[in-house]
């Protein structure tokens, strides 16, 4: 049976202007630099008080549609992946679809799987477009990541969005040649409905969760395709911090030259559903025709996808139609912890 293939026609991201240095978090909570330096992150992107996963997802999706060079009405499915949606009960995908001019004749779904939800959407769109059910679909990953103040998670939990227009392979910027998913029930990270912040299993989030799932997904893809790490020009892994993706890549046989362009977390923190996908967007901003990309998102709970993506000649015609990842990385305003606490409503004012 032939493996379904799909094309990436457009890609886009959004990164908020504000950046909070990790040293400022440490100063407030009395952390010694040695306690957080191992995260390999210097500062994190912070959504402003008038930004949320919806507004950021809209911006990223708008950029992706500009690169895809299609009318929004041609998009027949929207999958919105987040773990920080603004409404507990109300779809976010419909709001973005309405704002972009995609509705009403489209499927619209909010997806959940921690940081892997947007990747779930991409995998679904591969089948939907390859089968001819739809011509184009939109997968969005967007998060204003939340963390209990003073917890180690606060040092990396950041804000950002990434989006991709997926369609058939003709005239695509890149071809998704193959994909594999590996999931288990692993309680490494969770948040019950009544809790304002997620909890995590400390060291349990590493070996039994992140590394185990990504390594098994990637190994399965390599075995399925007959490829080796050396056959890839780029490798992108989920980035909960700056250390984990480098370690998992090296453990799998990839080198830093393959990984460096896809690493965005060291500069902006962990954007959860946008993490690995933002790395893919940055690689597409730089990639050349014929180059091969390995993409491996991960979601706590737990599961990982692994993708084989080949860049086409068309990528050169799409790169400059919307802001690149580096454009967002290079525009920033440093803020302090007080401004961060105010903008993210960590301080509650009783009137």
N, C-alpha and C positions, 0 to 999 in steps of 0.2 A: 504493500500500500504506500503510495507516494506521500511524502511529508508535506502538509499544507504550508505554503509560503505566502508572505504578505510584504507589502512595501511601506516604508516610512516616508511619507510625502512631505511632512512638515514637522518641525520641532521648535519649541519655544520655552523660555523660562522667565521667571520673575524673582528677583532678590530684593528685599526691602533696603532702603537707604541706610537705616540705623545699624551700627555695629557696637556691641558691648564687649570690651576686653575682658578676658577671663581673670586677669589680675584684679579687676574691680570687684568681681564676685568674691574672689578669695579674700579681699580686704574687708568686705562687709561681714563675712562669716568666719573670719579668723583661720582660713586655710593657709598652710605653708605652701610655697610654690612647688615643692617636691611632691605634694599630694595630688596635683592636677597636671603637672607637666607631661606625665606619661600619656595623657590623652592626645597629645600632638595637635592641639587646637589653640590658637592664640586669641581669637575673638569670634563672636557669633552674630548672625544677622537677626535683627529684632523687628517684628512688624509694628508699625505705628498704631496709635489708638483707633485710627479709622481704617485699619487693614485687618483682614481675617483670611481664612483659607479660601473663602469664596472670591474675594477681590483679587487675591494673588493668583488663584486658579484661572480667573477670567483673563488677567494680563498674559499669563503664560499661554493660554489657549489662543488668544488673539494673535500672538506672535507666531504660534504654530500654523494657524490658518493662513497668515500672510505668506509664510514660506511654502505652504502647500499649493498656493496659487489656485484655490478653488472657492466657489461661492459657499458660504456657510450652509445654505439649504441642501447642499449635496451630502452633508453629514447626517447619517441615519441612526447613529448610536453614540451616546455620551456616557462614559464611565468615569465617575469622580471618586478617587481614592483618597481618604484622609482618616486620621484618628483625632482630629480637632475641628469637626464641623460646627458651625455656629448654631445650628438648630438640632436639638435632640430628636425631635419628631418633625421633619419636613425635609423633603429632598433638596439637596444642593445642586444636583445635576440639572434640574429644571430651571433654576435661577440663572445659571451660567448659560444654558442653552437659549433661554429667552433673551438675555443680554447680548448674546452674539448673533442673534437672528437665525438660529438653527431650528427652533420649534415651529410648528407643533407636530409635524409628522416625523417623529424620531423616538427611538428608545432612549430612556434616560434613567440611569441607575446609580445610586451611591453604593460603593463597595467598602468592605472592611476586611482587613487582615493585617493589622498593625502597619508596618512600613511597606508591606508588599501589596497592598490593595490596588494601587495603580498598575502594578505589573500584572495582577489578575485581569484587569481591564484590557491590557495589551494582548495577553494570551487569548482572551475571548474574541477580540477583534481579529486576530489572525484567522481563526476559524470562520468567523462571520464574513470576512471579505474574501478569503480564499474559496469559500463555498458559493459565492455569488449572492448571498443573502442581502448584503449591502455593498455599496460602492466605497464609502468612506466612513470611518468611525473616529471618535476623539477620546483619547485616554488622558486623564489629568491626575497628577499627584500633587497635593498641596497640604501643607501643615504649618500651623503656628504652634510648634511643639511646646508642651507644658511639662513643668517639673516642680516638685515640692521645693520651695525656697530653702537653700542651704544644703540640699541633697547633691550628690555627685552628678546626678543627671542634669542639674541646672547649668553645669559648665558647658554642656554641648547642645542642649535642646534649643533649636533655632527655628527660623521661619523662612519659607521659600516655596516655589512651585515650579513644576515642569509639565509640559504637555506635548502630545504627539498625535499627528493625524496619520492614521493607518488606512491603507487601501490595497488595491491589487498591485502587482509587481511592476506593471508597465508605467514608465515615467516616474518611478520612485527615486528618492535620493539614496535610499539604502534598502536592501532586501533582508528580511528576517528569514534566513534559510532553514532554521531548525530551532526547537526549544524543548526543554525538559523541566518538569516540576518535581520537587521532593519535599514532602510535608510529614510531620508527626505532631502528636499532642505533647508539647514541651512547655511547661509553665514557667517561662523565664521572665515574663514582663506582662503586666495586666493592670486593668483599672475597672473596678465595678461601677455600675451606673451612678451610685450615690457618692462616689469619691471624686474630689476635684483634681487629684494628681495621680499619675500611674505609680505602681510599685514595681520593683524589679528584684530579681534573685541574685544580685551582686555577681560573684564569680560564675554563677550558673548560667549567666547570659552569654558566656564565651564558648567553651569547648562543647557542651551538650547542645547548645542552641545555634549560635552564629556560625561557628566553624564547621560543626557536624553537617548542617543542612547545606551550606554553600558548597562545601567540598564534595558532598555526595551528588548534588545537582550538576556541578561542573564535570565531575568524573563521568557521570552518566552521559552527558552531552558529548564529551570527548570520545567515549567508547562508541556511541551511536553514530557519530560522524567520521570516526577514524582520524581525527585531527589531534595534534599535539600542541602544548602551550606555545611552542616556537612558531607555529603556523599563524598565530595571531599578531596583528600590529598593535592592538590596544586591548587592555583588560580592565573592566570596571566592576567593582564590587560594592555592595551596600556599605555605607560609611557612618556607623554610629559614633565614631571618633576617627582620628587620623592614624591610629596604630593598627586596628583590626584589619582594614582592607589590605594594608601592606603585608601583614603577616600571612593572611589567608592566600594572597596571591603568590607569595614566595613559597609557601608550603605546597601549592599546587604546581609550581614550576615556572611561574611567570617572573619577569624581572621588573625593576623600577622604571626602565624606559618604556615598557608597555603600559604601566599603570599611572605614570605621573600626570598625564593630561586629563585623566578622568577623575583625579582627586580634587574635590572641591571643599570637602568638610574641614580640612585644616584652615581654610580661609573664612568660612561662614558658619561652621558648626553643623550639627546633624539636622537636616531638614526632613527627616522621616520619609514620607512617601515620595518626596522629590530628590532624596539623597542620591541613589544610584542613577536615577533617570536624568538628574541634572549633570551627572558625570558623562552620561551618554550624549547629552546635548552639547557639552563642551568638546567632546571628541568629534562629533559631527561638524562642529564649527571649524575644526582643524584638518579633518581626514581627507584623503585623496581617493580617487576611484580605484577599486580593486582591493583596497585594504580590508582586513577582517577584524571584527570587534567581538570580544566576549563580554557579555553583560550578565551579571548575577545579582539581582536584588534579593533582599531577605526581609522576612517579617517575623516578629516574635510571635510565639504561640504554637507552632513555629513552622516556617517553610521557606524555600528558596526556589527561584526560577533560574535557568541558565539559557542564554540565547546566543546563537551564531548569527551575526549580522555582517553582510558584505556591502561595502560602499559602492555606489555607481557614479557614472560621469555626471549625472544630474545634480549631485550635491553642490557642485560649483555654481550652479544657477540659482541656488536657494539660500546659500550662506548669508548673503548680505541684504536679504529682504526684511530682516527683523534684527533687533539688538542681539548681540552675541552674549554668551555667558560672561566673558571677560569684560564686556561693557558694564555689566551690573556689578561685577567684582570690583572694578576700579572706581566706581562712584560710591562713596560712603561717607557717613558722618559718625564720628565716635560719640557715644553717649555714656553717662555714668549709670550706676545701679538705680539711683533714685528715679531717673527718667525712664529707665526700663520698667521699674515696678509700677510707675504711673501708667505708662502706655499699655502694659499688659494686664492692668487692673489687679495687680497683686495687692495693692493698697486699696481697701474698701472704705469709702467715705459714707458714714451714716448721717443722713439729713433729717 
